[in-house]
């Protein structure tokens, strides 16, 4: 908000929570960041063979499963 990248959404149906959304500048920055990240990802993947890439993806899937299980088992903070 301070830097003009996000703003309060004007939907009051959320009760106690207040949703935020990207401003036009925020969307522009997000698009630039994603373009850069996707280009960098392509360069990283280009040094791997198809077999290495398949192994890498399988390892990432396993790590995702463990991360999700840990997130579900982690106690949530109590609201005040």
C-alpha positions in Angstrom: 0.0 0.0 0.0 2.8 2.4 0.9 4.5 1.7 -2.4 1.3 1.6 -4.4 1.6 -2.1 -5.4 -1.4 -3.3 -3.4 -4.7 -1.7 -2.3 -7.6 -2.6 -0.1 -10.4 -4.4 -1.9 -13.7 -2.7 -1.4 -15.6 -5.9 -0.8 -17.1 -5.8 2.8 -18.6 -9.3 2.6 -15.4 -10.8 4.1 -16.4 -10.0 7.7 -13.3 -9.4 9.9 -10.8 -10.0 7.1 -9.9 -7.3 4.6 -8.8 -8.5 1.2 -6.0 -6.9 -0.7 -5.5 -6.8 -4.5 -2.7 -5.7 -6.8 -2.9 -2.3 -8.3 -2.1 -1.7 -11.9 1.6 -1.1 -10.9 1.5 -4.2 -8.8 0.2 -6.3 -11.7 2.9 -4.8 -14.0 5.7 -5.7 -11.5 4.3 -9.2 -11.0 4.2 -9.8 -14.7 7.8 -8.6 -15.1 9.0 -10.8 -12.1 7.2 -13.9 -13.5 8.6 -13.3 -17.0 12.1 -13.1 -15.5 11.5 -16.2 -13.3 10.3 -18.3 -16.2 13.2 -17.3 -18.4 15.7 -18.2 -15.6 13.9 -21.5 -15.0 14.2 -22.3 -18.7 18.0 -21.7 -18.5 18.3 -23.8 -15.4 16.4 -26.7 -16.9 18.4 -26.5 -20.2 21.4 -28.1 -18.6 19.5 -31.2 -17.6 18.8 -34.3 -19.7 15.3 -35.6 -20.0 16.1 -38.3 -17.5 17.6 -35.8 -15.1 14.6 -33.5 -15.5 12.2 -36.4 -14.8 14.2 -37.3 -11.6 14.2 -33.7 -10.5 10.4 -33.3 -11.0 9.9 -36.6 -9.1 12.0 -35.3 -6.2 10.1 -32.0 -6.1 6.8 -33.9 -6.0 8.0 -35.9 -3.0 9.2 -32.7 -1.2 5.9 -31.1 -1.9 4.0 -34.0 -0.3 6.3 -33.8 2.8 5.9 -30.0 3.0 2.1 -30.2 2.8 2.0 -32.9 5.5 4.2 -30.7 7.8 2.0 -27.7 7.2 -1.1 -29.6 8.1 0.5 -31.0 11.3 1.9 -27.7 12.5 -0.2 -26.1 15.2 -1.9 -22.9 14.0 -1.5 -19.8 16.2 -4.5 -19.0 18.4 -6.4 -15.9 17.5 -6.8 -13.3 20.1 
